[in-house]
Amino acid sequence: MAKTSKRLYLIPVLSKSLDILELLQAENKPMSLEAIHRRTRISKTTVYRVLKTLVHRGYLAQSPDGMYRHVMRPKKLRFGFGGQSADMPFSEEVTRSLREAAAASGVDLVELDNRYDAATAVQNAEEFIRSRVDLMIEFNVEQSVAAIIGDKVASASIPLIAIDIPHPNATYFGVDNYRVGVDAGEILARHAQSEWNGKVDWVVGLDLPEAGLLVQGRISGAFEAVRSVFPDLSPETFVRLDGRGMRDVSAKLVTNFLEKHPKDRHILIAAATDTSALGAVDAARRLKRQKHIAVVGQDCIAEALEEMKSPASPLVASISHETSTYGPNLMQLGLALLKGQIVPPYNYVSHKLVTRESLS
């Protein structure tokens, strides 16, 4: 009777990875890629990719001279993430990106919803502190409690990263708010030149003062860009309205503004968020004054992109904050902080202008 061989359900690359890890554990000293290759007889390409993966996941460390050493990992890292609001599309896009990056990095992500509310943001920060997360990522829109959150987290000796809205004792991560505002203002000015023969009656900023001065830079930058093209516009032409980054609030404000100025036909609107921008579009459409306004938003959320595709829409552009890059960059920044590496106090993400033409 023929003898049946027992089948082994092995994963070759995983076995090779463990061979490399066990070698570095046994040697307990830094080793070069070449030395690991000679000792394991694994191809250099595989050794290189395995080493980079193990460094990324925190099992190994690589020194500036290229040597690799084993790192003790007593537990899986836990990052606390206070999301801005599950009801805000941009916040949800950031959350999705962060979830995917945390899973890829082997980090447990503990999520709480700040609900666009100051008191909730403070409570969530306190919950992260009680649960002793290794690092906290804060997406809190209310600047009024930023100092409270920053102080509490610093007192607990937990590294803190603040998204878009600066917090004391935190490393900043997000867009360059003033610069994205300038880009928005430049496209508004070009629209006035090409479509309205350079006529501008009003420049309206749908602002977000609750987020603090840095985020208000989005409107300041837009105003400055328009002013540089139309230097003769009077200061009274520039009006800030507190849209709170919300669609219904912004729609009401723009409705009231348009009703107060029924004869004005050349109104530029810079919105701090796409959600506010869509509120302005709603107001103009309801009053049948779409041709009297031009709107530029921030964030490039899906609904804004769809709105822009309509040739008759007053939403002429949005600034993409490239949310898909948030998660990977936040993971990289968080792990660097936990390793004691020196990181810049302000970490800006890339952004780009998206227009109706670029979507077609």
C-alpha positions as CSV (number, residue, x, y, z in Angstrom):
1,M,0.0,0.0,0.0
2,A,1.4,3.4,-1.0
3,K,2.4,5.7,1.8
4,T,0.5,9.0,1.7
5,S,2.6,12.1,2.5
6,K,1.2,14.6,4.9
7,R,0.5,18.0,3.3
8,L,1.8,21.0,5.1
9,Y,-0.2,24.2,4.8
10,L,2.7,26.6,4.9
11,I,3.2,30.2,3.7
12,P,6.7,30.4,2.3
13,V,7.2,34.2,2.6
14,L,5.9,34.1,6.1
15,S,8.4,31.3,7.0
16,K,11.2,33.4,5.5
17,S,10.1,36.5,7.5
18,L,10.2,34.5,10.7
19,D,13.7,33.1,9.8
20,I,14.9,36.7,9.5
21,L,13.2,37.9,12.7
22,E,14.4,34.9,14.7
23,L,18.0,35.5,13.4
24,L,18.0,39.1,14.6
25,Q,16.5,38.0,17.9
26,A,19.1,35.3,18.4
27,E,22.0,37.6,17.4
28,N,20.7,40.5,19.6
29,K,22.9,43.0,17.7
30,P,22.6,45.2,14.6
31,M,23.0,43.4,11.3
32,S,23.3,44.6,7.7
33,L,21.1,43.4,4.9
34,E,24.1,41.7,3.3
35,A,24.8,39.7,6.5
36,I,21.2,38.7,6.9
37,H,21.2,37.5,3.3
38,R,24.3,35.4,3.8
39,R,23.1,33.8,7.0
40,T,19.6,33.0,5.8
41,R,20.3,32.3,2.1
42,I,17.1,34.1,1.2
43,S,17.2,36.3,-1.9
44,K,18.3,39.9,-1.3
45,T,15.0,41.3,-2.8
46,T,13.0,39.2,-0.4
47,V,15.2,40.1,2.6
48,Y,14.9,43.8,1.7
49,R,11.1,43.8,1.5
50,V,10.7,41.7,4.7
51,L,13.1,44.0,6.6
52,K,11.2,47.1,5.4
53,T,7.9,45.6,6.4
54,L,9.1,44.6,9.9
55,V,10.5,48.1,10.4
56,H,7.2,49.6,9.3
57,R,5.3,47.4,11.7
58,G,7.7,48.2,14.6
59,Y,9.3,44.8,15.0
60,L,12.7,46.0,13.8
61,A,14.5,49.4,13.9
62,Q,16.9,50.7,11.2
63,S,19.7,53.0,12.2
64,P,21.0,55.8,9.9
65,D,24.0,53.6,8.8
66,G,21.5,51.0,7.4
67,M,21.8,48.4,10.1
68,Y,18.8,46.5,11.4
69,R,18.1,45.3,15.0
70,H,15.2,43.6,16.8
71,V,12.9,45.8,18.8
72,M,10.9,44.5,21.8
73,R,7.1,44.9,21.2
74,P,5.4,44.3,24.6
75,K,1.9,45.1,23.2
76,K,0.0,46.3,20.2
77,L,-0.2,50.0,19.9
78,R,-3.6,51.8,20.5
79,F,-4.3,55.1,19.0
80,G,-7.3,57.2,20.1
81,F,-9.1,59.1,17.4
82,G,-11.7,61.8,18.1
83,G,-13.5,62.3,14.8
84,Q,-15.0,65.7,14.0
85,S,-18.5,64.4,13.3
86,A,-20.0,61.3,11.7
87,D,-22.5,63.6,10.0
88,M,-19.8,65.6,8.2
89,P,-18.7,64.1,4.8
90,F,-15.1,65.4,5.0
91,S,-14.7,64.0,8.6
92,E,-16.0,60.6,7.4
93,E,-13.5,60.6,4.5
94,V,-10.7,61.3,6.9
95,T,-11.9,58.5,9.3
96,R,-12.0,56.0,6.5
97,S,-8.5,56.8,5.4
98,L,-7.3,56.5,9.0
99,R,-9.0,53.2,9.6
100,E,-7.4,51.7,6.5
101,A,-3.9,53.0,7.5
102,A,-4.2,51.8,11.1
103,A,-5.1,48.3,9.9
104,A,-2.2,48.3,7.5
105,S,0.2,49.4,10.2
106,G,-1.1,46.9,12.8
107,V,-2.4,49.7,15.1
108,D,-5.6,49.4,17.1
109,L,-7.7,52.5,16.4
110,V,-10.1,53.4,19.1
111,E,-12.7,55.8,17.7
112,L,-15.0,58.3,19.4
113,D,-17.3,60.9,17.7
114,N,-16.8,64.5,18.8
115,R,-20.2,65.3,17.2
116,Y,-19.1,68.8,16.2
117,D,-19.6,69.7,19.9
118,A,-17.1,71.2,22.4
119,A,-18.3,69.4,25.5
120,T,-18.3,66.1,23.7
121,A,-14.8,66.6,22.5
122,V,-13.5,67.2,26.0
123,Q,-15.4,64.1,27.3
124,N,-13.9,62.0,24.6
125,A,-10.4,63.2,25.3
126,E,-10.9,62.3,29.0
127,E,-12.1,58.8,27.9
128,F,-9.0,58.3,25.8
129,I,-6.9,59.3,28.8
130,R,-8.7,56.9,31.1
131,S,-8.2,54.1,28.7
132,R,-4.5,54.9,28.4
133,V,-4.1,55.0,24.6
134,D,-0.6,55.3,23.4
135,L,-1.3,58.3,21.2
136,M,-4.3,60.5,20.5
137,I,-5.4,62.1,17.2
138,E,-7.8,64.9,17.7
139,F,-10.2,66.3,15.0
140,N,-12.1,68.9,17.1
141,V,-13.6,71.9,15.4
142,E,-14.2,74.0,18.5
143,Q,-11.1,76.1,19.2
144,S,-12.7,77.2,22.5
145,V,-11.8,73.9,24.1
146,A,-8.5,73.2,22.3
147,A,-6.4,74.5,25.3
148,I,-8.4,72.3,27.7
149,I,-7.9,69.2,25.6
150,G,-4.3,70.0,25.0
151,D,-3.6,70.5,28.7
152,K,-5.4,67.3,29.8
153,V,-3.6,65.1,27.2
154,A,-0.2,66.7,28.0
155,S,-0.7,66.1,31.7
156,A,-1.3,62.4,31.0
157,S,2.0,62.3,29.0
158,I,0.2,61.1,25.8
159,P,1.4,62.4,22.5
160,L,-1.2,64.4,20.6
161,I,-1.8,65.2,17.0
162,A,-4.4,67.8,16.0
163,I,-6.0,67.7,12.6
164,D,-6.7,71.0,10.8
165,I,-7.4,73.0,14.1
166,P,-4.2,73.7,16.2
167,H,-4.3,72.6,19.9
168,P,-1.7,73.6,22.5
169,N,0.9,70.8,23.2
170,A,-0.1,69.1,19.9
171,T,1.7,68.4,16.6
172,Y,-0.4,70.0,13.8
173,F,-1.4,68.0,10.8
174,G,-3.6,69.3,7.9
175,V,-3.7,71.8,5.1
176,D,-2.0,75.2,5.0
177,N,-5.3,77.0,5.6
178,Y,-4.1,80.4,4.3
179,R,-2.7,79.0,1.1
180,V,-5.8,76.9,0.2
181,G,-7.7,80.1,0.8
182,V,-5.5,82.0,-1.6
183,D,-6.0,79.3,-4.3
184,A,-9.8,79.6,-3.8
185,G,-9.7,83.4,-4.1
186,E,-7.6,83.3,-7.3
187,I,-10.1,81.1,-9.1
188,L,-13.0,83.4,-7.9
189,A,-11.1,86.4,-9.3
190,R,-10.5,84.7,-12.6
191,H,-14.2,83.8,-12.8
192,A,-15.2,87.5,-12.3
193,Q,-12.7,88.5,-15.0
194,S,-13.8,85.9,-17.6
195,E,-17.6,85.7,-16.9
196,W,-18.5,89.1,-15.5
197,N,-16.1,91.5,-17.3
198,G,-14.3,92.2,-14.0
199,K,-17.4,93.3,-12.2
200,V,-17.6,92.4,-8.5
201,D,-20.4,93.7,-6.2
202,W,-19.6,91.6,-3.1
203,V,-17.0,89.1,-1.8
204,V,-18.6,86.9,0.8
205,G,-16.7,84.5,3.1
206,L,-18.7,81.7,4.6
207,D,-16.4,81.4,7.6
208,L,-15.8,79.0,10.5
209,P,-14.7,81.2,13.4
210,E,-15.4,78.4,16.0
211,A,-12.3,76.7,14.5
212,G,-10.0,79.6,15.4
213,L,-7.8,82.0,13.5
214,L,-5.7,79.5,11.6
215,V,-8.8,78.0,9.9
216,Q,-10.2,81.5,9.3
217,G,-7.1,81.9,7.2
218,R,-9.0,80.1,4.4
219,I,-11.3,83.2,4.1
220,S,-8.5,85.7,4.8
221,G,-6.4,84.1,2.0
222,A,-9.4,84.1,-0.4
223,F,-10.1,87.8,0.3
224,E,-6.4,88.8,-0.2
225,A,-6.3,86.9,-3.5
226,V,-9.4,88.7,-4.8
227,R,-8.1,92.1,-3.4
228,S,-4.8,91.6,-5.3
229,V,-6.7,91.3,-8.6
230,F,-9.3,94.0,-7.8
231,P,-7.4,96.5,-5.6
232,D,-10.1,99.2,-6.0
233,L,-12.7,97.2,-4.2
234,S,-13.7,98.9,-1.0
235,P,-13.3,97.2,2.4
236,E,-17.1,97.2,2.8
237,T,-17.3,94.9,-0.2
238,F,-15.8,92.0,1.8
239,V,-18.3,90.3,4.2
240,R,-17.7,87.4,6.5
241,L,-20.7,85.2,7.6
242,D,-20.5,82.5,10.2
243,G,-21.6,79.4,8.2
244,R,-20.2,77.1,10.9
245,G,-19.2,74.7,8.1
246,M,-22.8,73.5,7.9
247,R,-25.2,73.4,4.9
248,D,-28.4,74.5,6.5
249,V,-26.8,77.4,8.4
250,S,-25.0,78.6,5.3
251,A,-28.1,78.3,3.2
252,K,-30.0,80.6,5.5
253,L,-27.3,83.1,5.7
254,V,-26.8,83.3,1.9
255,T,-30.6,83.4,1.4
256,N,-30.8,86.4,3.7
257,F,-27.9,88.1,2.0
258,L,-29.3,87.7,-1.5
259,E,-32.7,88.9,-0.4
260,K,-31.1,92.0,1.0
261,H,-29.3,92.7,-2.3
262,P,-31.8,91.8,-5.0
263,K,-30.2,93.9,-7.7
264,D,-26.6,92.7,-7.3
265,R,-25.5,90.3,-10.0
266,H,-21.8,89.7,-9.2
267,I,-21.2,88.0,-5.9
268,L,-18.2,85.9,-5.2
269,I,-18.4,83.4,-2.3
270,A,-15.5,81.7,-0.7
271,A,-16.6,78.9,1.7
272,A,-14.5,77.4,4.4
273,T,-16.0,73.9,3.6
274,D,-17.8,72.2,0.7
275,T,-20.7,71.7,3.0
276,S,-21.1,75.4,3.4
277,A,-20.5,75.9,-0.3
278,L,-23.4,73.5,-1.1
279,G,-25.6,75.6,1.3
280,A,-24.8,78.7,-0.7
281,V,-25.8,76.8,-3.9
282,D,-29.0,75.7,-2.3
283,A,-29.9,79.3,-1.5
284,A,-29.1,80.7,-5.0
285,R,-31.1,77.8,-6.6
286,R,-34.1,78.4,-4.4
287,L,-34.1,82.1,-5.3
288,K,-33.3,81.4,-8.9
289,R,-30.1,83.4,-8.7
290,Q,-27.5,80.8,-9.7
291,K,-26.0,83.2,-12.3
292,H,-25.5,85.9,-9.8
293,I,-23.0,84.1,-7.6
294,A,-19.8,82.1,-8.0
295,V,-18.8,79.7,-5.2
296,V,-15.5,78.0,-4.4
297,G,-15.4,75.4,-1.5
298,Q,-12.8,73.4,0.4
299,D,-12.5,69.6,0.7
300,C,-13.7,68.1,-2.6
301,I,-16.4,65.9,-1.0
302,A,-18.3,63.6,-3.3
303,E,-21.5,65.7,-3.4
304,A,-19.6,68.9,-4.3
305,L,-17.8,67.1,-7.1
306,E,-21.1,65.9,-8.5
307,E,-22.6,69.4,-8.2
308,M,-19.7,70.9,-10.1
309,K,-20.3,68.7,-13.1
310,S,-23.5,70.6,-13.8
311,P,-22.7,73.4,-16.3
312,A,-25.3,75.7,-14.7
313,S,-24.0,75.2,-11.1
314,P,-22.5,78.3,-9.4
315,L,-20.1,76.0,-7.6
316,V,-17.1,76.6,-9.9
317,A,-14.3,74.9,-8.0
318,S,-13.2,73.2,-4.8
319,I,-9.8,72.7,-3.2
320,S,-9.0,69.0,-2.6
321,H,-7.3,68.3,0.7
322,E,-6.3,64.9,-0.5
323,T,-8.0,62.9,2.3
324,S,-6.7,59.6,1.0
325,T,-3.2,60.7,2.2
326,Y,-4.4,61.6,5.7
327,G,-4.4,58.1,7.2
328,P,-1.0,56.9,6.0
329,N,0.7,60.2,6.9
330,L,-1.0,60.3,10.3
331,M,0.2,56.8,11.0
332,Q,3.7,57.7,10.0
333,L,3.7,60.8,12.1
334,G,2.2,59.0,15.1
335,L,4.8,56.2,15.0
336,A,7.6,58.7,14.6
337,L,6.4,60.6,17.8
338,L,6.3,57.3,19.8
339,K,9.8,56.5,18.7
340,G,11.0,59.8,20.0
341,Q,11.9,61.2,16.6
342,I,11.9,64.9,16.1
343,V,9.1,66.0,13.8
344,P,8.1,69.4,12.5
345,P,5.5,71.3,14.6
346,Y,3.3,71.9,11.5
347,N,2.9,69.0,9.0
348,Y,1.1,70.2,5.9
349,V,-0.7,67.9,3.5
350,S,-0.7,68.5,-0.3
351,H,-3.7,70.1,-1.9
352,K,-4.9,70.8,-5.4
353,L,-7.5,72.9,-7.2
354,V,-10.4,70.9,-8.8
355,T,-12.6,72.8,-11.4
356,R,-15.5,71.8,-13.6
357,E,-13.1,71.6,-16.5
358,S,-10.7,69.3,-14.7
359,L,-13.5,66.9,-13.9
360,S,-14.7,66.6,-17.5
